[in-house]
Amino acid sequence: LCDAAAAEGRRVAMVTFDYIASCPGAIMPVREMARVCKKRNVPTVLADAAHALGQVRLDLRSLEAAGVTHLMADAHKWLYSPKGSAMLWVTREAQDFIHPSVVGAVCSNSRTTNFDPAALANLSEYERRFQYTGTRDYTPSVAVADALRWREKVGESVILGYNHNLAVWGQEFLATEWNTETLVPAECTAFMAHARVPVSTPGAAALLNRRLREESKTHVMAFELPPRVHLGETEPTHWVRPCAQLFVSREDFKHLAAATKELASECDAAARAACAWLARTRARLTRERA
């Protein structure tokens, strides 16, 4: 796309891509993509790391060297801090162009600002801009420090190792139990497992997900992928994305596997019956209108 724009005398002002995607939750080749952008002189490269913080180790220096200029990440998804906690990292060269959406007391340089000057000592102008933005609740951001201390107590390597190994084991286990397949290779997997569910239609997949939630007390992210033409597929495929966490065990994956095996054929049959009834009803209404 960058080359096509250049060929037409245009330029790409900004490129953004996921560090870890959502559905499927695959680790992306962030540095390689950033290098491509840097080589083509793209001025702004934003890495969306909403799923990365807490799932993988972030090396901001190497990301900057590769060409990433901005990175944003949520802390509530995987870092164990509350909703509303997040981070924005910007290279020094780009900081002059980044401002909060709400101008606060510190940013205004008001003489009546009642902040302790010591609290602002040694902060850059960029950092000062974001010290007090309106009347937002800072509790989630304050809680990040406790989340980091807790992770240090447990052990970062313990957290990353347990969750990754459980996700990789879990997706292989589910695919074997369901006689289907996995989607994301182990080297591109962090904490999110992926396995194709043994149903054949969107209606069956939706019904299965609802019955898992209502009857088995099991919530799992489900999604659909378009047909993979290179594999000869003509219909969409249906997948689940169970997440590994310290409070999740192999028994939870086994429960999901067993519940799905019990319900899948019933959901497929119900969906086929519903489609057949709908087809007959539409045909009858067409005849009546004629």
C-alpha positions as CSV (number, residue, x, y, z in Angstrom):
1,L,0.0,0.0,0.0
2,C,2.8,2.4,0.8
3,D,4.5,1.6,-2.5
4,A,1.2,2.0,-4.4
5,A,0.6,5.4,-2.7
6,A,4.2,6.6,-3.6
7,A,3.7,5.5,-7.2
8,E,0.7,7.8,-7.4
9,G,2.6,10.7,-5.9
10,R,1.0,10.4,-2.5
11,R,2.4,9.4,0.9
12,V,1.1,7.4,3.8
13,A,1.0,9.6,6.9
14,M,0.3,6.9,9.5
15,V,0.2,3.1,9.8
16,T,-1.3,1.3,12.7
17,F,-1.3,-2.5,13.4
18,D,-2.0,-4.8,16.3
19,Y,0.8,-6.2,18.5
20,I,-1.5,-9.1,19.3
21,A,-4.8,-9.3,17.4
22,S,-8.1,-10.2,19.0
23,C,-10.0,-12.9,17.0
24,P,-7.8,-14.7,16.3
25,G,-5.5,-13.6,19.1
26,A,-2.2,-14.1,17.3
27,I,1.1,-12.3,18.0
28,M,1.9,-10.2,15.0
29,P,5.4,-9.6,13.5
30,V,5.4,-6.1,14.9
31,R,9.1,-5.2,14.4
32,E,9.1,-6.6,10.8
33,M,6.1,-4.5,9.9
34,A,7.6,-1.4,11.6
35,R,10.9,-1.8,9.7
36,V,8.9,-1.9,6.4
37,C,7.2,1.4,7.4
38,K,10.5,3.0,8.5
39,K,12.2,2.0,5.2
40,R,9.4,3.8,3.4
41,N,9.6,6.9,5.6
42,V,6.2,6.6,7.2
43,P,6.3,9.3,9.9
44,T,3.8,7.8,12.4
45,V,3.7,4.1,13.2
46,L,1.3,3.2,15.9
47,A,1.3,-0.2,17.6
48,D,-2.0,-1.2,19.1
49,A,-0.8,-3.2,22.1
50,A,-4.2,-3.5,23.9
51,H,-3.7,-7.2,24.3
52,A,0.1,-7.2,24.6
53,L,0.7,-5.6,28.0
54,G,0.8,-8.5,30.5
55,Q,0.9,-11.2,27.8
56,V,4.4,-10.6,26.4
57,R,7.4,-8.7,27.4
58,L,7.5,-5.3,25.8
59,D,10.9,-4.0,24.8
60,L,10.2,-0.4,23.8
61,R,13.8,0.4,22.8
62,S,13.8,-2.3,20.2
63,L,10.3,-1.3,19.0
64,E,11.5,2.3,18.6
65,A,14.6,1.1,16.8
66,A,12.4,-0.9,14.4
67,G,10.3,2.2,13.6
68,V,7.4,2.2,16.1
69,T,6.7,5.8,17.1
70,H,3.6,5.4,19.2
71,L,2.3,2.5,21.3
72,M,-0.9,2.3,23.3
73,A,-1.9,-0.6,25.7
74,D,-4.6,-1.5,28.1
75,A,-3.6,-2.6,31.6
76,H,-7.0,-4.1,32.6
77,K,-6.9,-7.0,30.0
78,W,-3.9,-8.9,31.1
79,L,-1.9,-6.9,33.7
80,Y,-4.4,-7.4,36.5
81,S,-5.3,-3.8,37.1
82,P,-8.9,-2.3,36.8
83,K,-10.7,-1.1,33.8
84,G,-9.8,2.4,32.9
85,S,-6.1,1.8,33.3
86,A,-4.0,2.1,30.2
87,M,-0.7,3.6,28.8
88,L,0.5,5.6,25.9
89,W,4.2,5.6,24.9
90,V,5.5,8.1,22.4
91,T,9.0,8.6,21.1
92,R,10.7,11.9,22.3
93,E,10.7,13.2,18.7
94,A,6.9,12.8,18.5
95,Q,5.9,14.1,22.0
96,D,5.4,17.7,20.9
97,F,2.5,16.6,18.8
98,I,0.6,14.6,21.5
99,H,-1.8,16.5,23.8
100,P,-4.6,15.3,26.1
101,S,-8.1,15.7,24.9
102,V,-8.9,17.8,28.0
103,V,-6.6,20.5,29.1
104,G,-6.0,20.3,32.9
105,A,-4.7,22.6,35.6
106,V,-1.1,21.5,35.3
107,C,-1.1,21.9,31.6
108,S,-2.6,25.4,31.8
109,N,0.3,26.7,34.0
110,S,-2.1,28.6,36.1
111,R,-0.6,30.4,39.1
112,T,-3.4,29.2,41.3
113,T,-2.6,25.5,40.6
114,N,-2.3,23.9,44.0
115,F,0.0,21.0,43.1
116,D,3.1,20.5,45.1
117,P,5.9,21.6,42.9
118,A,7.9,18.5,44.1
119,A,5.3,16.3,42.5
120,L,6.1,17.8,39.1
121,A,9.9,17.9,39.5
122,N,11.9,16.2,36.8
123,L,8.9,15.6,34.6
124,S,9.1,16.5,30.9
125,E,6.7,18.9,29.4
126,Y,5.0,15.9,27.7
127,E,4.5,14.2,31.1
128,R,3.2,17.4,32.7
129,R,0.5,17.7,30.1
130,F,-1.1,14.4,31.3
131,Q,-0.8,14.9,35.1
132,Y,-4.3,16.2,35.7
133,T,-6.8,16.0,32.8
134,G,-10.1,17.3,34.0
135,T,-12.1,15.4,36.5
136,R,-11.4,11.8,35.5
137,D,-11.1,9.1,38.1
138,Y,-7.4,8.2,38.5
139,T,-8.0,5.2,40.8
140,P,-7.5,2.6,38.0
141,S,-4.2,4.2,37.0
142,V,-3.0,4.3,40.6
143,A,-3.8,0.6,41.0
144,V,-1.3,-0.3,38.2
145,A,1.5,0.1,40.7
146,D,-0.1,-2.6,42.9
147,A,-0.7,-4.8,39.9
148,L,3.0,-4.6,39.0
149,R,4.1,-5.3,42.6
150,W,1.8,-8.4,42.7
151,R,3.2,-9.6,39.4
152,E,6.7,-9.2,40.8
153,K,5.8,-11.2,43.8
154,V,4.3,-14.0,41.8
155,G,7.1,-13.8,39.2
156,E,6.8,-12.5,35.7
157,S,8.3,-15.6,34.2
158,V,5.9,-17.8,36.2
159,I,2.9,-15.8,34.9
160,L,4.1,-15.8,31.3
161,G,5.2,-19.4,31.3
162,Y,2.1,-20.9,33.0
163,N,-0.4,-19.0,30.8
164,H,1.4,-19.6,27.5
165,N,1.9,-23.3,28.2
166,L,-1.7,-23.7,29.2
167,A,-2.9,-22.0,26.1
168,V,-0.8,-24.1,23.8
169,W,-1.7,-27.3,25.6
170,G,-5.4,-26.3,25.7
171,Q,-5.8,-25.6,22.0
172,E,-4.2,-28.9,21.0
173,F,-6.3,-30.7,23.6
174,L,-9.6,-29.2,22.3
175,A,-8.7,-29.9,18.7
176,T,-7.9,-33.5,19.5
177,E,-11.1,-34.0,21.5
178,W,-13.3,-32.4,18.8
179,N,-11.4,-33.9,15.9
180,T,-10.9,-30.5,14.4
181,E,-7.9,-28.2,14.2
182,T,-6.0,-25.4,15.8
183,L,-5.5,-22.0,14.2
184,V,-2.5,-20.3,15.6
185,P,1.0,-21.9,15.9
186,A,2.6,-22.1,19.3
187,E,5.2,-19.4,18.4
188,C,2.4,-16.9,17.7
189,T,0.4,-17.8,20.7
190,A,0.5,-15.9,24.0
191,F,-2.4,-16.6,26.4
192,M,-5.2,-17.1,24.0
193,A,-5.9,-20.6,22.6
194,H,-7.8,-21.3,19.3
195,A,-9.7,-24.3,18.2
196,R,-12.4,-25.0,15.6
197,V,-15.6,-26.1,17.1
198,P,-17.4,-29.2,15.6
199,V,-20.4,-27.4,14.2
200,S,-21.1,-26.5,10.5
201,T,-23.3,-23.4,10.4
202,P,-23.4,-19.9,12.0
203,G,-26.8,-20.7,13.6
204,A,-25.4,-23.8,15.2
205,A,-22.3,-21.9,16.4
206,A,-24.5,-19.2,18.0
207,L,-26.7,-21.7,19.7
208,L,-23.8,-23.7,21.0
209,N,-22.2,-20.6,22.5
210,R,-25.5,-19.6,24.2
211,R,-26.1,-23.1,25.6
212,L,-22.5,-23.3,26.9
213,R,-23.1,-20.1,28.7
214,E,-26.6,-20.9,30.0
215,E,-26.4,-24.6,30.7
216,S,-22.7,-25.2,31.4
217,K,-21.9,-21.8,33.0
218,T,-19.0,-21.5,30.5
219,H,-18.3,-18.3,28.7
220,V,-15.9,-18.4,25.8
221,M,-15.2,-16.0,23.0
222,A,-16.4,-17.3,19.7
223,F,-15.8,-16.1,16.2
224,E,-16.3,-17.0,12.5
225,L,-13.7,-17.0,9.7
226,P,-14.5,-16.8,6.0
227,P,-13.9,-19.8,3.8
228,R,-10.2,-20.6,3.2
229,V,-10.3,-20.9,-0.5
230,H,-6.8,-22.3,-0.7
231,L,-8.0,-25.2,1.4
232,G,-11.0,-25.8,-0.7
233,E,-13.5,-24.5,1.8
234,T,-16.8,-23.1,0.6
235,E,-18.4,-22.3,4.0
236,P,-17.2,-20.2,7.0
237,T,-15.6,-22.0,9.9
238,H,-16.4,-21.5,13.5
239,W,-13.8,-21.1,16.3
240,V,-13.5,-20.5,20.0
241,R,-10.8,-18.5,21.8
242,P,-10.5,-19.6,25.4
243,C,-8.0,-17.6,27.5
244,A,-5.5,-19.0,29.8
245,Q,-5.0,-17.3,33.2
246,L,-3.5,-18.1,36.6
247,F,-7.0,-19.0,37.8
248,V,-7.7,-21.3,34.9
249,S,-6.5,-24.9,34.8
250,R,-6.6,-27.9,32.5
251,E,-9.8,-29.0,34.2
252,D,-11.5,-25.9,32.8
253,F,-10.4,-26.8,29.2
254,K,-11.6,-30.4,29.8
255,H,-15.0,-29.0,31.0
256,L,-15.3,-26.9,27.8
257,A,-14.3,-29.9,25.6
258,A,-16.8,-32.3,27.2
259,A,-19.7,-29.7,27.2
260,T,-19.1,-28.9,23.6
261,K,-19.0,-32.5,22.5
262,E,-22.3,-33.1,24.3
263,L,-24.1,-30.1,22.8
264,A,-22.5,-29.7,19.3
265,S,-24.6,-32.4,17.4
266,E,-27.8,-31.2,19.0
267,C,-27.0,-27.6,18.0
268,D,-26.2,-28.7,14.4
269,A,-29.5,-30.6,14.2
270,A,-31.5,-27.7,15.6
271,A,-29.9,-25.2,13.2
272,R,-30.6,-27.5,10.2
273,A,-34.2,-27.9,11.3
274,A,-34.6,-24.2,11.7
275,C,-33.1,-23.5,8.3
276,A,-35.4,-26.1,6.7
277,W,-38.5,-24.6,8.4
278,L,-37.5,-21.1,7.3
279,A,-37.0,-22.3,3.7
280,R,-40.5,-23.9,3.7
281,T,-42.1,-20.9,5.2
282,R,-40.5,-18.5,2.7
283,A,-41.6,-20.8,-0.2
284,R,-45.1,-20.9,1.1
285,L,-45.3,-17.1,1.5
286,T,-44.0,-16.7,-2.1
287,R,-46.7,-19.0,-3.4
288,E,-49.4,-17.2,-1.5
289,R,-48.2,-13.8,-2.8
290,A,-48.2,-15.2,-6.3
